[in-house]
């Protein structure tokens, strides 16, 4: 008999009906309970009447503004911490109109419930709006044992601004060191944001006060911060150098934990001084003497069963050689002591770094050669290349001799040493003239990496490699321009022909063909080897120097290219081929004023500086660039105005020179982002601050008139 059939005269419900009926009854019971709790059933007294009403009424009380404050103040006396939290949230959201409640909020800072205290901190800052009062009151909460409260205090102080930090530090004078250290970390975070806005000195005084703290960790962290922003004096830098302090980095990446070492901070501060840091040379030699280990074994897991292990220089030793290199020739007295420690370094790559430093400080060339020459035969091709590069700079004659010694190896195609020998010759390319016949043969090699490297070396030899042009052009003509890895070979050939220069004129028709057939992908993604050859071809045409109309027209057509690198390299080529052309200047100005890319605009301004015609039309846009926020734009604009001797810009240059944001270190001194500069052929772009660029421009303009 089914459940729906009659039994003894009764009709029994089905199982599904029973489930639905039970759920309905439960829903009705919950709804009844909710109505009772909300006080919506007149004859039923709601439980805990005042607590529930106050919680539910917070939003309406906030809307009433100051008229809702008394009710919220009364709510804070409730025994339920949730009610007290809600009351403080409401008072904080009302803000300054709740000033009569400040006494209650101040009392809540000592509430036994940590979330109540955290809400009280936030509310106090929203209501008071007085930086000094907030700093003194909320600053103490940085010493709270609960992290939520400390975070709330940190956020409130940061929202209140700089004026609250001094009083906050005063409030923490008698608190535990951990609380004062927390204050320092908050200051440092605020300082990082200020640095980006070019207002770096705002907090200097507070860091200097913390540098006098009785707690060593706080004092050292403050000193490291002062050193990091260029504010530390000589005594403070020396204290950092002589200390062995090592603390956690509050700004660390959790995936790459690191330590903050006092000696590294002191060395970095000296590095920024450049040759002016020579007074610290005796201190650096002391640091060198204290270095027990110069390198360590670094291990990293790159997936299951695969671990990378390599020797790396210790952070302190790396900072030390960077500081010495920054002093340049002034640090020459340190060369013997540094060279004597090289024997303690096992890694060829690490020895390369020391040799680079020795070259920078003016060590004897024979001393550098003694360290570098064995590395020409290292088992790693990259080390062979770097060793050759340094040897060629330190002693070109010895580099040329070493190239000749490797010619038999290069001619032996089955010699296992051939690749590393070719890498070494690549580093010594400028002194590899004796290898040109061998390199021409290697450019025909079937092994792609050998042929490519041989082609690159020929290119770096420049005009001396003119005999290689027929072979290079033959290889280029045989290339297919379908997108793929083989285009890397074609790109290497194009670069080499361009660097050889005028002797490569027979290749111009082929290069124009490449410009016409290598189009960007439909989706304009900047990827793949096809983009490389498209970027290198305009540069090659500019270096070859063929200024026929068809070449100029082809390059001007590339000024509308979707790839900005193609665009700026075409512009640079035009500046080389037609430096006095009004049309090229107009092209430059169109890109300068119409392209928002920082990198493109830097390159365009550099190109304007290389033109030779009448460039008065560029003075207006360049002068306007002096007022921009980007320090690189301001510096390059000043450099370019100096190059074109823009007398009409004298007033603007003098005016911006007086601006605080253009005074180091706030102006972002450093390398300039550019796609045009080829340091091997054009020389490095000067590392100038905005102030230095402006002063140099003023000197050039005033000297020309």
N, C-alpha and C positions, 0 to 999 in steps of 0.2 A: 504493500500500500504506500503510495507517495505521501510526502509531507503535506501536500495540499488537499488530501482527501479527508472526508469526515470520519471521525472515530468517536463512537458512543454519542453521536448527535452533535459534537463540537467540530468546528472548522479550524484546522491547524494552519498557521501561516507557513510560508516557505522560508528556507534558511536565509535567502538574500533579503527577504522582507524584514527579518529579525535584525540583520546587520544594519540596514538603513534606519530602522526605527531606533536602534540603540545609539547610532551616531547623532540622530536628530535630538534625542533626549540629552546627550552630552553637550551638544552645541547650545541647547536652551539653558542648561544649567550654567555653562560658562558665561553666556550672555547675561543671565540673571545676576551672577556674581559680579560681573563687570559693572552692570547698572547700579548694583548696591554700593560698590566701592566708589563709583563716581558721584554718589549721593543723588541719583536721579529717581529713586523710589522714595516718595515723601514719607511713608510710614516706617521706612527702615533706616536706622542710624548707620552711616558709613563707618567702617573701622578707621582708626587713626585719622580722623577727619582733617585736622589742620595740616598734617604732613602731606597728604595726597593733594589737597587743594593747592598748597603752595607750589608743589612740584609742577602741577598742571597749569598753574597761573603764571609761570615765569615769563613766557612770551608776551602775555598781555601786560604784565607789569613793566617789562622792558619798553613796550610801546608807550606806556604812560610817562616815561622819563623820570624826572625827579619826584613826581607824585607816587611812583611805585617804590621808591627807595625805602620808606619806613617798613613796608610789608616785607621786603627782602631782608632788611636788618633783623626784623623779628624772626624770620625763617632761619637765620644763622644760629639761633638758640636751640634749634631742634636737636634731639638726640640722634637722629638718623643722619649719618655722614653724607648720604646721597642728597638729602635735603640741603645740608650746609654747602655742598659743592654747587648745587643748582643755584642757590642764593648768591654765591660769589660770582658764578658765571653771569648771572643777571646784572649784578652791580658793575662788573667789568664792562659789560656791553653797553650799559647806560653811559659810562665814561665820566668825564668831569662833572656832569650834573649830579653825580652820586658822591660829591665831595664830603657831605655830612656823614658818610659811612666809612670814611678812612680809618677812624679809630677801630671800628669793628673789623675791617679788613686787616689792619695791622695786628690785631689780636689773633686773627685766623692764621697768621704766619707761624704761630706756635701750636696750631691744632694737632691733636694726636694722630689724625688721619693724614697720610702723606698726600693723597690726591686733593684734599681740602687745602693743604698748604700750597700745593702747586697752583691751584686755581686762585688762591689768595695772592700769590706773587703776580700772576698775570693781571688780576683785577687792580692791584695797587698801581702798577705801571699805567694802566688805561685810565685810572681815575686821577692820579696825581699830576701827571704830565710835567712834573718838575724834575729835571735831570739830577740835580743835586740830592733832592729828597729821595728819589727813586734809587739812586746809586747807593746812598747810605743804608737805606732800608732793605732793598732787594739784594744788595751785594752780600749781606750776611748769609743769605740763603744759598750761596755757592758752597757754604760749609755744611749744608743739610746732609744728613746721612742717606737720604733717599735720592736716587738718580733722577727720578721724574721731577722732583723739586729743583734740583740743580739745573736740569735742562731748561725748565721754565724760567729760572732766574737768568740763565745765559741768554735765552731768547728775548726776555724783557729788556735786559740791558742793551743788547744789540739794537732792538727796535727804538730804544730811547735815544741812542746816539752817543757820540764821543764824550759829551759833557758828563755823562753818568759814570764813566769808568774811573776817573780819579777818586770821587767819593766812594765808589765801590771798593777800591783798593784800600782806602782809609778804613772802611768798615771791617776789613778783613785782617787788620794789623794783628789782632790778638787771637785770630782763629787758627786752626791747624794749617800746616804747610800745604796739605793737599788742596784746601780751598783756595789758597793764594795761587797755587800752580794752575788751578782751573781758571782763575781770573786771567792769568797770563796767556793761556791758550785762547781764551775768548778775544783778548786784545790782539793776538797774532792773527786770528781769523779776520777780525775787522780790518787790520792793517793790510792784509792781502787784497781786500776789496778796495781799500783806499788807493793802494798802489796802482790798481788798474785805472783809477780815475785821476791819476797824476796829482795826488795830494798827500805825499808820503810823510810829511813831518808832523802831522796832527797828533800822533800818539807817542812821539819820541820821548817826551818827558816822562810818560807813565812807564815805559820800558826802562828808562834810566833809574827810576825809583825802585822798580823790581830788581834791578841789577845790584842793589844795595841790600837786598833781603838777607836775613840771617840764615835762611835755609839754603844749603848748597845747591840743591836741584833747581830751586826757583832762580837763584842768582845765575847759574850756568845757562839755564834756558833763556833768561832775559838777555844775557851777554851774547848768546848765539843769535838771538833775534836782532839785536843791535848790529852785530857784525854782518848779518844777512842783508840788512838794508843800508850798509855803508855808514852807520852812525857810531861804531865803536872807535874809541880813541886808542892810542898806542898801548897804554897800560892794559886796557881791556883785551886787546888782541893778543898781547903777550900772555895774559892770564889764561886765555883759551888755549894757546899753544902749549902751555906748560901743564895743563890739566889733563887728567885721564878720564874725565867725566864721560859717561855714555848713558843716554836716557832714551826712553821711547819717543818716537816721532808721533805727535798728535795728529799730523796730517797724512799719516801713512796710508797706503793702499792695503786693505786687509789681506789681499792675495799675495802681496809682496812686502811682508813686514820688514821694517828697517829700524836702525838705531840713529840717534842724533849724537854725533861725537863732537866734543868741544874743539879738539884739535882740527878737525875737518872744517868747522865753521871759521876758525881763525885763518886757516890756509886759504879758504875761499875768499875771505875778506882781503887778504894780501893779493890774490890773483887779480881782483878788480882794480887794484891800484896800479898795475902794470909796472913800468920802470920806476915809478915814484915809490914803489914799495921796497926799494933797496935797503932802507934802514933796518929791515927785518931779516936781511940775509944771514947774520949770525944766528938768529933764532931758528931759521930754517935748517941750518947746519946742525943745530942741537936736535931738532926734530928728526933729522936724518940719522943721527947717531943713536937715537932712541928706538928706531925702527928695528925690531928683532926679526920680523918676517916681512918680506916684500911681496910675496904672492901666496895664494892659497888654492886648494882644489875646489872648484865650484862644480856642484852636481845638480842636475835638473831632470826630473822624470818627464819624458815626452810620450807618455802612453805606456800601456802594459808591455813590460819586457824591453823597453827602450829607454836608456838613461844617457844623458849627455854629461860628459865630464871634461873639464878643461881647467888649466891653471889661469888664474886671473890676478892682477895686481890688487893688493889690499886697498881699501878706500882711502886710508890715510896716505899711503905712498903715492897713489894716483893724484890726490889733492896736492901733495908736496911737489911733484914734478910739474903739475899745472901752474903752481905758484912760481916756480923757478922759470918756467918758460915765459910766463907773463912779464917777468923782469927783463927778458931779452938779454942783450949783451952785458947789462949791469950785473947779472948773476954769474958771469964767467968765472969768478974765483971759486964757485961751488963745483965746477966741472970735474976736477980730479977726485973729489970725495964721492961724487955721484957715479963716475965711471968705475971707481973701485968696487962699487956694490953690484955691478952688472953680473959678475960671476955667480952671485947668489940667485940669479933668476934663470929658471930652466926653460921657460917657454920662449920660442922665437918671437911670437907676436908681442909678448911683454917686453922683450929686449928692444924691439922696434920702437915702442913707446918711449923708452929711456933714451935711445939714440936720437929720436926726434927732439927730445928736450935738450940733449947735449948740443945738437945743431943750433937750436933756437938761442941758447945762451952763449954761443961762440966758442965751443970747445975746439981743440985742435983737430984739423981734418984727419991726421993720421990716427988719432985716438978714436974718432968715429969710424974710420975705415977698419980699424982693428976689431971693433964690435960688429960691424955690419957685414964685412966680407964673408965670413962663414955662413951667414944667413942666406946668401945668394944661392946656396945649394941645399936649402932646407927642404924637407919632404913635403911641405905644403906650398902650393904655387902662390897663394896670396902673400905669404911671408917673403918668398923670393922677389915678388913684385915690389913690395914695400921696401925691402932692403935695397933693391936697385934704385928706387926713387930717391931714397935718402942719400945713397952714395953719390948719385949724379949731382945732387945739390951741394954736398960737402966737398967733393973732390972730383970735378968733371974728368980730369985726366985719368984718374984711377978707374972711373966708370968706363971710359972708352977702352982702357986696357982689358977690363973684365969682359966687355962685349967681345973683343977679339978672341979671348981665351975660350969663349963658348961657341965660336963659329963651327969648329969640328963637330960639336954635339948637335948643333942645329942641322948640319948637313947629313947627319946619320939618322935617317927616318926611323930606323929600328931601335935606336938608342932609348932606353927607358927614361933617361934623364932629359930627353928633348923637351917635354912640355914645361918642366920647371925651369929649364934654361931659357926657354922662350918667355916665360913669365918674368924672369930676372931682366932680360933684355928689354921687355916692355917697360919696366920701371926706369931703365936707363935710356929710353928711346931717343932723347935729344942728343945723346952721345953715341948712337948706334949707326952712324953713317957707313962704317965699314961693313955692316951687315945687310945693306940694301940689296945687293944681288941675291943673297940667300933668302931674304924676306920676300922678294919678288917670286921666287920659286915656291916658297911656302904659301903664298897667296893663291897658288893653283892647287893646293893640297886637297885631297878628297875628304879628309877629316875636317868637318865644319869648324870646330873650335880652334884648330891650328890655323886654318885659312883666315878666319875672322880676326884672330889676334895678330897675325902677320899684317893684315890690312890696317888694323888700328895703329900698329907701330909705324908703318909707312906714313900714315896720316900725321902722326905726331912729329915725324921728321920734317914735315912742311915742304917748302920748295926744294929741299935737297932730294926729295923722293920723286922728282919729276920723271926720271926714267921708268917709274912704275905705272905712269898714267895709261899707256896702251893696254897693259895687262888688266888694270883695274876697270877700264872702260869695257874691255872684252868680257870680263866677268859680270859687269853690270848689265850689259846688253843681253847676256844669256839668262838673266833672271826673269822669272814670271812674277807678276805683281798681284797674284791672287793672295788674299789674306791668309797668312799662315806663318809658322816659325821661320821659313826660308826668307821671309822679308827682312829678318834681322841681318842676314848676310848682305842684302841689298842696301840696307840702311848704313852698315859699316862702310861699304864701298862709297856711298854718297858722302859720308862724313870725311873720309880720307881724301877724296877728290877735292872737296872744298878746302881742306886744310893745306893741300899742296898748292892751291892758289891759281895764278894766271896760267900755269902750264896745263891746267885741266880744261881749258877752253874747248877743246874738241868734245868734251862731255856735255856741254851746255844743251845741245838739242835733245839728248837723252834725258837730261834733268827736266827740261820743259815738258817732255812727254810724260815723265813720272808725275809732274804736277797735274797734268790733265787726266791721267787714268787712275790715279789713286784717290778716289773720292771717299768721304766719310760714310760710315754705315748709315742706313736710313734712320735708325733710332738715335744717331748722334752720340753714341756712347764713346767715351775717350778710353779705349782699351784695344789691345791687340797690336801686333807688330805693324799693321798697316798705318797706324797712327804715328809710329816712330819715323818711318820713312817720309811721311807727309810733313813732319816737323823739321826734319833735317834738310830736306831739299831746298827750301828758301834760304836757309843759312849758307848752304854750299854755293848757291848762285851769288849771294852777296860777297862771299870771300873770293870767288873766282874773278869777279870784277868786270864781267861783260855787261855793259850798260846799254846794249842795243834796245830799241823801242819794244821789241817783242818780249824781251826779258822783263823790262819794267812793267809792261802791261800785265804779264802773267803774275807778277808779284802783287801788283795793286789789286788784282782780282781776288787774291787770297786775304785781303784785309776784311772781307766779309765772311771769312771762313767760320764755321761754328766752333772750331777748336781754338781757344784763345791763344794757345802756344803757337800754332801755325800763324795766327794773325800777327802776333808781336814779332815773330821771327821774320815774317815777310816785311814788316815795317823796318826792322833793323837792317835787312838787306837793302831796302830802298834808301835808307840813310847812308849806307856805304856806297851805293852806286850813283845816287843823285843827291849829294849832300846840300847842294845849293838850290834845289828845286822848290819853288813855291807850292807846287802840287803836293809834294811829300810833306811839307810843313802843314798844309791843310789836312792831309790824311792824319797826321799826328794829333792835331787839335781835335779832330772829329772823334778820335778814339779816346782822347783824354777827357773830353767833356761828356761823351756819350756812353762810356763803359764804366759800370760801377765797381768792377773788380779791382781790388787793391793791387794785385800783382800786375795786372795789365797796365794800370796807370803808372806804377813805378817804372815799368819797362818803357812806356811811352815817353815819360819825362827824361829818362836816360837817353833815348833816341833823339829827342829834341836837342839835348846838350851836345850831341855829336854832329848835328847839322852845321853847315858853314854859311848859309845864306842869311838874308835879313829875317830875324826871328822876333821882331818887335811885336808881332801879332800874338806871340805866345806869352808875353809878359803878364797880361791880364789873368788868364786862367792859372798860370803858375803862382801869381800873387794871391789869388783866391785860395789856392791849395795850402798856403801858409796858415790859414785859419782853421784847417780841418782837425778833427780829433786824433786821427792816426799819426803817431810821431814819425813813422817811416815816410808817409806822404809829405809831411812838413819838411823833413830833412832833405829828401830828394828834390823837392821843389826849390829849396834854398840852394842846393848844389847846382841845379840847372840854371837858376837865375845868375849865379856867379859865373858859370861857363859862358853864358851869352852876354855877360857884362851889362845887365839890365839896369841902367841908371834910374829909370823910372820906378824901380822897385825898392830904391834905397830907403824911402820912408817906411814902407811896409816891413822891410827886414829889420830896421831899427826898432820898430814898434813891437814886433813879435819877440825880439831878443829879450825884451824886458819882462816878458810873461813868465811867471813862476813855473808853468808846466814845461817850459823849454830849457830848464836848468837841470843838469844831471843831478841825481840819477833818475829823476822822474820822467825823463823824456823817452825812455825805451831805447837807449843806446844799444847797438848790436848789429848783427848782420841784416842786410836788406834782401827781402824776398824778390828774386828776379829770375825770369826764364831766359833772359837774353845774354847774361854775362857768361862768357867762357873764360874762366880764370887762367887756364893754360895759355890762351892766346891774347886775351884782353887785359890780364892782370886782375888782381882782386879788387872788389869794390871797397872803398875806404870804410872802416868801421867808425862812423862819426855819430856823435849825438846831435840832436837838433841844434843846440847852442853852437857846437863846433862848426856845423855846416853853415849856419848863418854868419858866424864870424869870418869864416873863410870866404864866403860869398861877398861880404862887405869889403874885405881886403882886395879881392880881385876887381870888383866894380870900381872902388875908389882909386885903385892903382892904374886903371885904364883910362882915367879921366883927369 
